[in-house]
Amino acid sequence: MFVRPDARGEGGAAVLLDAAEDIARRLGAHRIRLNTRQDLVEARRLYALRGYAEIAAYGDDPLADHWFEKRIRIDPPGLTNTDIALL
């Protein structure tokens, strides 16, 4: 996800994140995982404010320094998780 520098601070990133979560729910996902870089302080703050928790590293993105996860749907008994990773 990227917001142009001249458009930052206007809530655009939150709108994009909400849209991604809505799409993931409609696709049946139970959680979203994403990663970001150390220098993207605003992104890390947004993810924390939106309920994402830092988790252990996953994947092989050489630019990632921080990994996050948010549960977006409660698992009904007997169903398995469907995961969508936003990279």
PyMOL commands that set and color helices and strands:
alter all, ss='L'
color gray80, all
select helices_A, chain A and resi 5-7+12-26+41-49
alter helices_A, ss='H'
color red, helices_A
select strands_A, chain A and resi 31-36+53-55+66-71+83-86
alter strands_A, ss='S'
color yellow, strands_A
deselect
rebuild
show_as cartoon
